[in-house]
Amino acid sequence: MTRPITAGVDGTEESLAALDWAAREAVRRGLPLRAVHAWRYEAHEAHEALGGDREAQRGWVSDGVTEAVRGVTGRYPDLAVSVDVVEGGPVEVLVEAAAGAESLALGSRGHGRVVGFLLGSVGQQVIAGAGCPVVLVRAGDRPAAEAAGREVVVGQQGGPEDSAAVLEFAFRTAAARGATVRVVRAWTLPPVFAYSPGSLKLLDESGGLEPFEKKALAEAVRPLRERFPGVPVAEHVEMGSAGQVLLSLAGRAQLMVVGRRAHRTAVGARIGSVAHGVLHHADCPVAVVPHD
């Protein structure tokens, strides 16, 4: 079964930008596009007086979503598009939609701590619960940002298996766009007591910390180079926190790709600090890929 590129649509400028991003990606990948809207029936006397029962309300909402999608179908007439108005809460509806999607695009708003990002806690819960990559797109996103010369920038950490899904998404996306992948591994100086005798031996054999990190990055990237031989690759090792290093490269990125392991707390699911920071501050679309 072919999995679509899916976009959550709620009529906002941000969600329409996400819909257009999803349409372009679907065209590049030769996949269908699915537009999903989460809807709840509202029983108001004014609506009932106008014949606004459950099915009538669903019809109004469906017409609105279809109208929003019409712009996409006009720009990409050969693209297969489906529209689904699903009754339920936005988190539940979008997480369920993600289960059958190649990726899920959502609108993202604002920068920094005051304005926040996404759809508030809804967006964070969707990212934490989605089983596919979730791509966050700002209202100002334009196709021109995907022009030649801009890179797909992806963060890598740990061993080859730790970031395999994140790297695969980045390479697959770059292959469809004819873009370079910049694979970024950030490192910091840990306390000396954190080194085990085994790790000290590995560091000594590698010639020091930075060569050790470069070797680890090269080993993680090697399988992807073999699978995607036509994709240009830049291996980037830099000392600093992962979030800061990635954000320093956001200006050259047409897409930023980070991994996530959701953390369950008493107040719900939370994503990691690196993904959270990049989502807040990067101007380009950000893909958050589950790897847990």
N, C-alpha and C positions, 0 to 999 in steps of 0.2 A: 504494500500500500504506500502510495506517495504521500509524504508528509509535507504539509504546506508551510509557507512562511506566514505567520499569523500576526495580526496587529490588534491591539485593544483600542477601540474607538469610542470616545465619549463626546465628540463635538468640539472639544477644545482645540486651540491652535496647535498645542503640543502633540495631541493625539493625531491630528491630521498630518503633521510632519512625520510622525512615526509610521503612519499608514503609507505615505509616499516613500519613505525609506524602505519599508517592507516590500512595496511594489517593485522598486528598482532591484532589490536583492532577488526577488522571485523571478524577474525577467532574466537577470544574469545567470541564475542557477537553473532556469528551465523548470520552475516549480509553480504550483498554484498559489494564489493569495487568499487568505481567509481573514475577513474582518469580523471581530467579535465585540458585542456590546452587552454589558451586564445590566439587567433591568429588574426593577421591583415594581409590582403593581401598587398604585397609590389610590386608595378609595376616598375620593373627595366628592362631596355633594355636587359641586359645580361641574365636575367631570361627568357624574352620573346623569345630571340634568341634560347634558349635551350628548347623552348616549355613550359616555365614556366608560363602558364596562371593561373587564380585563382584556378581552380580545381586541376591542377598539383601541385601548391604550397601547397594546403590543403593536398594532398596526401603525399607529402614529410614530412610535419609536422606530420601527423598522423602516418606515418611509424616510425618517430623518437620517438614519445610518446609510441607507441606500443612496440618498442624495449626496452625502459626504463622500461616498465611494465613487460616485459618478465621475468626479474629476480625474480619478486614477484610471478608470476604464477608458476615458477619453484620451488620456496620454499614452496608454499602453493597450491598444485595442485587441491585441492577440493574447493578452494575459487572462488566464482563467481565474475568475474571482467569485467567491461565495461570501454571503453575508448572513451572520447568525446573531439573533437577539435571544439571549439566554437569561431566563429568570433566575435570580439569585444574587448573592453578595458579590462585589467585584473581586475580592481575593479568591473566593472559591471558584468563580467562573473562569478567571484568568489562569489559575493554577491548573484547572482541568483542561483548558484549552492548550496550555503548554505541554500537557502530557502527550498530545498527538501532533505536536508541531516540530518542525525543523528548528525554528527559533521563534521567539515572541518579542515583538517590538512594542514599546510603551512610550508615551510622551513623558518628558522630563522638564521640570521648570526650576528656574532660580539657581543662584550661586550662594555659597557661604552658609553660615550658621543661622542667619536671621530668616531668610526666605525659605530655606530648606530645599528639598528636591523631590522629584517624582510626584506621586499622589499622596504624599505624607506617609503614614504608616502602611497604607495599602500597598504602595509600590515596594516598600522594603519587605513586606510579607510575601508578595508575589515572587520577588527575586529569591528569597530564602526557601520558598516552597516549590519553585518551578523545577521540572525535570529536564528542561532544555535551556540553551542559552537565552538570556533576556537582554535585549538591546534597548538602551535608553536614549531617546532622541529629543533634542531641544527644538523649540519652535523655529529658531533661526537656521536650522539645517537646510542646506541646499545641495543639489546634485554637483554643483561646481566644486564642492569640497572634496569630491572623490576623484578629482582630476589627477592626471599622471604626475608623479613626483611626491605625492603624499603617501605616507606609509601606513601599514597596519602594524601598530605597536602592541606587543604582547608581553606581559610579565611572566617570568619563569622562576620557580623556586624549588628547592629540594632536588630529588633525583629524577631520572627520566620518567618514571611512572607517576610521580606526584603531579606533573603538569601536562600529562599526555593529552587529555581532553581539551585543555585550554589551547595548547599549541596546535592541535589538529584543527580546531575551529578557525584559528587565525590563518593557518596555511591554506585551508580550503577557501576561506573568504578572499584571501589575497590572490589565489589562483584564478578565481572567477573575475577578479577586477584587474588582473595584470599588474598587481602592486608588489612592492617590496615588503617583506616582513622584517621588522626590527624586533629581535628577541632580547628582552632586557632582564638582566639578573643583578639585583642590588645586594650589597653585602655591607655588614658593619663589623666592628671589632667586638667580639664577645668577651666576657671576663675570662681570664686565663684559666680559672678553675673549671670552666665549662668544657675544656678539652679533655678527652679521654686519652690514654696512651695510644689507642688505635688511631684516633683522629690526628694526634700529633705526628705519628709516623706518616700518615697520608699527606699531611701538610709539608713535612720535610721532603718527601719524595717528589712533591709537586713544585718545590722551590719557593714556597711562601703562600700567603693568603690569596693574593690576586691571581697568580697562576692557577691555584687550586680552584677558584671560582670560575675562571675561564675554561678550565678543563671540564668542570661539572656542567657548564652551559653547553659546551660543544657535544658532550655525550648525550644530553637531553635533546639537542636539535638534530643530531645525526639521523635518527629514523625518519624524521619529517623531511629532511633534505633528500633522502632516498625515495620517499613516496611522492614528493612534489619537486622533481628535478628542474622544472621550468620556473620556479618561484625564486627570485633573488632574495638573499638572506643577509642581514646585518646582525652580527652578534655583539651585544653591548653589555659590558660589565662595568659597573660604577659603584663606588663606595657611597653609601648613604641609605636612608630609609627607603623602602620600596615605593611607598606612596609619593615621596618627594621626587625620586628619580623619574618615575613614570610621568608625573605632572610636568617635569621640566622638558619632556619630549612631546607633550600634547600638541604643541604648535605645529609639529611636522606630521601629525597623525590625521588620517581620514577616519580611522576607527581605533579605539583603544580597547584591548581585550585583557580582562583580569579573571582570575579564578575566585571561587568562593566555597567556603565550608560554612554552612549555617550553624549558628550557635543558638541553642534553645535555652531560654531564660524563663523566669516566672511571669514576665510580661510579654512573652511571645518570642518569635524568631528574630535574630539579629545577624546581619552579615558582618564579615570581617572588616577591620579598620582600613586596610588598603583599598578594598572595593568601595567602601563608604567614602573615603577621601577623594578617590578618583571621580566617583559619581557626583560629588558636590562641586568639584572645581574644574573638571575638564570641559572644554567647549565642544569638542567633537562627540559623536555618538560613542557610547561605552557599552561593550558587550560583557556581561557577567556570566561565566560558564561554570556550571556545577562540576565539581570533581571529587565529591565525597561519596 
